[in-house]
Amino acid sequence: MNRLKISTLLCLLCISAPTWAMKSDTKQPIYIDSDSQQVDMPNNIVTFIGNVKLRQGTIDIRANKIVVTRSNAKSQQQTISAYGQPATFHQIMDNGKPLDGEALKMRYETATEHLKMTGKAELNQDGSNIKGNIITYNIPNQRLVAESGNKERVTTVILPSQLNNNKK
């Protein structure tokens, strides 16, 4: 029982920093459900396996596996990796619009606020979408880069209604 409390506390400490969240989401409690959980205390790694569901505020991440790694016990820097066929996420943005994404792997680095989606990556909002093999997003600078894979191209669909809404 004591080990379960420690692992739960470690997990909550590891992922309490801002992730794919809008401002109010990062202040909400994190709930993680999975079929199993493994804790590697010496290396500061918590692994959730099997039908993993992570919720924090409006964020909803679904994956086969989520791994949370902290560089050391005192550090606030961590990496959160989600794996799936695909791993998916859903979030309500500050403007009230939903953002949905999916990829075979999602990696978020809290120190740099950098999100990298790899393998059949896709982002969707208001009917517009971006598809590529790799999509990276630097959150503080609001810079998104989509890259193609072998013999594939990046595909972007923008709805005219979104362009008109941005002009207002």
C-alpha positions as CSV (number, residue, x, y, z in Angstrom):
1,M,0.0,0.0,0.0
2,N,2.8,2.4,0.9
3,R,4.5,1.7,-2.5
4,L,1.2,2.5,-4.3
5,K,0.9,5.9,-2.5
6,I,4.5,6.7,-3.4
7,S,4.0,5.8,-7.1
8,T,0.8,7.8,-7.3
9,L,2.5,10.8,-5.7
10,L,5.5,10.5,-8.0
11,C,3.2,10.3,-11.0
12,L,1.3,13.4,-10.0
13,L,4.4,15.3,-9.3
14,C,5.9,14.3,-12.7
15,I,3.0,15.5,-14.8
16,S,1.7,18.5,-12.9
17,A,3.7,20.9,-15.0
18,P,2.0,22.4,-18.1
19,T,1.5,20.0,-20.9
20,W,-0.9,20.2,-23.9
21,A,-3.2,22.4,-21.8
22,M,-4.9,25.7,-22.0
23,K,-4.1,28.0,-19.1
24,S,-6.9,26.7,-16.8
25,D,-6.2,23.0,-17.5
26,T,-2.7,23.1,-15.9
27,K,-4.3,24.0,-12.6
28,Q,-6.6,21.0,-12.6
29,P,-5.9,17.6,-11.0
30,I,-4.6,14.8,-13.2
31,Y,-6.5,11.5,-13.4
32,I,-4.9,8.5,-15.0
33,D,-6.5,5.1,-15.5
34,S,-4.7,2.2,-17.0
35,D,-4.6,-1.6,-16.9
36,S,-1.3,-1.5,-15.1
37,Q,1.4,0.8,-13.7
38,Q,5.1,0.4,-13.3
39,V,7.4,2.7,-11.2
40,D,11.1,2.9,-11.6
41,M,12.0,5.1,-8.6
42,P,15.8,5.2,-9.1
43,N,15.3,6.5,-12.7
44,N,12.2,8.6,-11.9
45,I,10.1,6.9,-14.6
46,V,6.4,6.0,-14.3
47,T,4.9,3.8,-17.0
48,F,1.1,3.3,-17.5
49,I,0.2,0.4,-19.7
50,G,-3.0,-0.8,-21.3
51,N,-6.0,1.3,-22.3
52,V,-4.5,4.4,-20.7
53,K,-6.8,7.4,-20.2
54,L,-5.2,10.7,-18.9
55,R,-7.5,13.6,-18.0
56,Q,-6.6,17.1,-16.8
57,G,-9.2,19.8,-17.2
58,T,-10.3,19.6,-20.8
59,I,-7.4,17.5,-21.9
60,D,-8.2,13.9,-22.7
61,I,-5.4,11.6,-23.9
62,R,-5.9,8.0,-24.9
63,A,-3.0,5.7,-25.5
64,N,-1.8,2.1,-25.2
65,K,1.1,3.4,-23.1
66,I,2.2,6.6,-21.4
67,V,5.7,7.1,-20.0
68,V,6.5,10.0,-17.7
69,T,10.2,10.6,-17.1
70,R,11.7,13.2,-14.7
71,S,15.4,14.1,-15.2
72,N,15.9,13.9,-11.4
73,A,13.8,13.9,-8.2
74,K,14.1,17.6,-7.6
75,S,13.7,18.7,-11.2
76,Q,10.5,20.2,-12.6
77,Q,11.7,19.1,-16.1
78,Q,10.0,16.0,-17.5
79,T,9.2,14.2,-20.6
80,I,5.7,12.7,-21.3
81,S,5.5,10.2,-24.1
82,A,2.3,8.6,-25.3
83,Y,2.2,5.6,-27.6
84,G,-0.8,4.1,-29.5
85,Q,-2.3,2.8,-32.7
86,P,-2.8,5.8,-32.7
87,A,-2.5,7.7,-29.4
88,T,-5.1,10.5,-29.4
89,F,-5.8,13.7,-27.6
90,H,-8.6,16.1,-27.3
91,Q,-8.5,19.6,-25.7
92,I,-10.7,22.7,-25.5
93,M,-8.6,25.7,-26.4
94,D,-8.8,29.1,-24.7
95,N,-11.1,30.3,-27.6
96,G,-13.6,27.5,-26.8
97,K,-12.8,25.4,-29.9
98,P,-11.8,21.8,-29.6
99,L,-8.4,20.6,-30.9
100,D,-8.0,17.0,-31.7
101,G,-4.8,15.2,-32.6
102,E,-3.4,11.7,-33.1
103,A,-0.1,10.0,-33.9
104,L,1.6,6.7,-33.2
105,K,3.9,8.6,-30.7
106,M,3.5,11.9,-28.9
107,R,6.4,13.4,-26.9
108,Y,6.1,16.5,-24.8
109,E,9.1,18.2,-23.1
110,T,8.0,20.4,-20.3
111,A,11.2,22.4,-20.0
112,T,11.0,23.7,-23.6
113,E,7.2,23.3,-24.0
114,H,7.9,21.4,-27.2
115,L,5.4,18.8,-28.6
116,K,6.5,16.3,-31.2
117,M,4.0,14.0,-32.9
118,T,5.5,11.1,-34.9
119,G,4.0,8.5,-37.3
120,K,0.8,9.3,-39.1
121,A,0.4,12.6,-37.2
122,E,-2.7,14.6,-37.6
123,L,-4.2,17.8,-36.0
124,N,-7.8,18.9,-36.5
125,Q,-9.7,22.0,-35.5
126,D,-13.0,23.3,-36.8
127,G,-12.9,21.0,-39.8
128,S,-9.4,22.1,-40.9
129,N,-6.5,19.7,-40.5
130,I,-2.8,19.0,-41.0
131,K,-1.4,15.6,-41.8
132,G,2.2,14.6,-41.9
133,N,4.7,12.0,-40.7
134,I,6.0,14.4,-38.1
135,I,4.3,17.5,-36.6
136,T,6.2,19.6,-34.1
137,Y,4.8,22.5,-32.1
138,N,6.8,25.0,-30.1
139,I,4.2,26.3,-27.7
140,P,5.7,29.5,-26.4
141,N,6.7,30.7,-29.9
142,Q,3.5,29.2,-31.5
143,R,5.6,27.7,-34.3
144,L,4.3,24.5,-36.0
145,V,6.2,22.5,-38.5
146,A,4.8,19.5,-40.4
147,E,7.1,17.1,-42.3
148,S,6.3,14.4,-44.8
149,G,7.5,10.8,-44.8
150,N,9.0,8.7,-47.5
151,K,7.0,9.2,-50.8
152,E,4.4,11.2,-48.9
153,R,3.5,14.8,-48.7
154,V,2.2,17.1,-46.0
155,T,-1.6,17.7,-46.4
156,T,-3.4,20.7,-45.1
157,V,-7.1,21.5,-45.4
158,I,-8.3,25.0,-44.4
159,L,-11.9,25.9,-44.5
160,P,-12.8,29.3,-46.0
161,S,-15.0,30.0,-42.9
162,Q,-11.9,29.9,-40.7
163,L,-10.1,32.4,-42.9
164,N,-13.1,34.7,-42.7
165,N,-13.3,34.4,-38.9
166,N,-9.6,35.3,-38.6
167,K,-10.1,38.6,-40.5
168,K,-12.7,39.8,-38.0
